[in-house]
């Protein structure tokens, strides 16, 4: 297994190609280090500058006195061989190559020369043509996008392996807004050296990573990918989306990352065999990751719907059946006391707590449902718009959420008031969804993952 | 056609059953009138109170001196016959019956008695067991949910006919947060008198309504529905979601609104024949409504993708092909000048403007694409995270958006910075989507609607 530690926790980082132009990639990376919370030291390299952002600049890595663990390279392609040669002489083993203009632009000479240098100096390289790496815990952050434009997510359990920098970065940004927590992120671009399988294997052994997301256009080495994914998916879930599944989409991948995208069916087959959860949209990937980060293994697929809005109960039921899950039948241990305590509520699934549902009513039913062995998963719909649902519904659900028993998944559909309560539930590790259909699709992926991996 | 004007612009409104308990339905409705911007007069009725919220209360509508155009009834079911009888004597013709406990609760005697009174006094009734009506222009608002919990949307072109109060209200709330504009809203509940077809017909003739959304569990009168929908869908789009499409879901509709949900296939057939766009999730309904509210009729389904993130171009292409749209081929009038002005950009579809795309580059390509007769629709992906996209990209897109030529649809995926620019585009009538797959699904519905209705 490759040791990728320096990409996430290097002590001394050199940034090669730090322009004084504030909009240039190298400058933005350096500024993000200067402004950021990363604890290590950073050394800007620019042959034509003495000082940048009030810090001493170096003409070459060879002028830096300290040992360097990681070099981030953002020079024009023509300077890449010289820069790598100097890195080799300086004994820098780990490189993030942000620069583009290799095979994806038809420059096969540069491609070959770079490969030779990596081999010669026994280097490891992320890229070229990539956005680099990000660690939400150490704050090592080589993304060349300004923080005011791209927010960085908080600490959490999702790690993302992404062939496309744009997809990866926008998802990080969006995830931050929506309150998702991340562990590590790698945009690996052309995968000249380190490929998606290397990163997946490393994330498989990373304690902070609870679930791995993958956007891939073309796998570099099919057998290696399969071996690694099979092994890792037994330990933690891998969710993948394949770009270029159609012939037309595949054509576009060639000029993008130089990948030759294989037939859709082949990829779907490989994903299935490797225990990978395949999704068909970015939204599904995102929403499934949240579910798998927060939820325990359910015992089965029997789902109970509890709602204070009849229409939502019906739409959830439709979705559960369409996705191949099943509607749980309430056991006697639930029906009897429910009839006694709440005679106005029918003992059916969905359980409609009615428009005048109070927090207390939710609590009574949730308590019974958590104990009922006929129920594997609870889909809880809370319309906070109704006056008798008090805000301590949040405390009630958090208290009831016993991770040793069964997953609780919440549908919270609404505006600002709903958002506040929803965020509070998510902060307590309970996944929330705006639409019932999306919640059910994520539950389906949860059930499938644990079913397929024979746990 | 029924005249439903009073439900949206009555001059004098009586609210019958205004409790002094601030959490009771009648009280919330009254408070919403007192706090709100509605211009008409409101008269609270409560047999046991002299004053409520510092306003004179009336023992019965018969004690009100002024003529009343609309009565909103929120009394316990047992008082409904007496209240309706008094309304009849007061010559109130239009009633919103919020009260529940009719056929959906098995109370057939009350159901029958109420029907008799409506007939006797030649009344029109929305409900019972409903949330009432809302007009974003006049601000007449009988929704019994506090405004701090449920935000009311701004003025716009979407009108919503909803059998489920919960679905309708949460969608209004969510739509407000997301900046959607509405015209009118009706939650019609059990549809004892006014049914979904009556409302659709009325909205068909309403100038403010550009697109009609429908959530329905069971249609009351199939033939009437079909006749009305056929007629209206030729004038403006109707987007429908059917609750209870599965056997399990259908069972749940009986206790909800007392509807007997028919087989899924029958409904899908009826929708298709009536020119209605059927969607399978609330999110799709929502996102399709935005597209149809803002976009003109495209000439065809040939879609051009312009992006500054390669991965997004690929995923969009996949989605376009999967949804049965087609990738536009660039005409000579685009290819030639594009090659000259932007030699670094391949003249393919998707057009990848690359990670260093500037606003100017967007402008050049967008200008050519707007003129190209081989392109029917433009799907524009803007990753605002990259440093060279300046904020005046918004002005550029707005300026280029010529509603006589072709629709521009934007994918804006990101956090807070992206949200600001996205909202600015939406305020200028350009629909935005977070995920490319969702944008393409909505485009597909746009193309289908105009195709199917032979425009």
Interface residues (C-beta under 8 A of the other chain):
Chain A: X23 X24 X25 X28 X100 X145 X146 X148 X149 X150 X151 X162 X163 X164 X165 X166 X167 X168 X169 X170 X171 X173 X174 X176 X177 X215 X217 X241 X243 X244 X245 X246 X247 X248 X249 X251 X252 X253 X255 X256 X257 X280 X281 X282 X283 X307 X308 X309 X310 X311 X312 X313 X314 X315 X317 X318 X319 X320 X321 X322 X327 X346 X348 X350 X352 X355 X383 X384 X385 X386 X387 X388 X413 X414 X415 X416 X417 X418 X419 X434 X435 X436 X437 X438
Chain B: X23 X25 X28 X100 X145 X146 X148 X149 X150 X151 X162 X163 X164 X165 X166 X167 X168 X169 X170 X171 X173 X174 X176 X177 X215 X217 X241 X243 X244 X245 X246 X247 X248 X249 X251 X252 X253 X255 X256 X257 X280 X281 X282 X283 X307 X308 X309 X310 X311 X312 X313 X314 X315 X317 X318 X319 X320 X321 X322 X327 X346 X348 X350 X352 X355 X383 X384 X385 X386 X387 X388 X413 X414 X415 X416 X417 X418 X419 X434 X435 X436 X437 X438
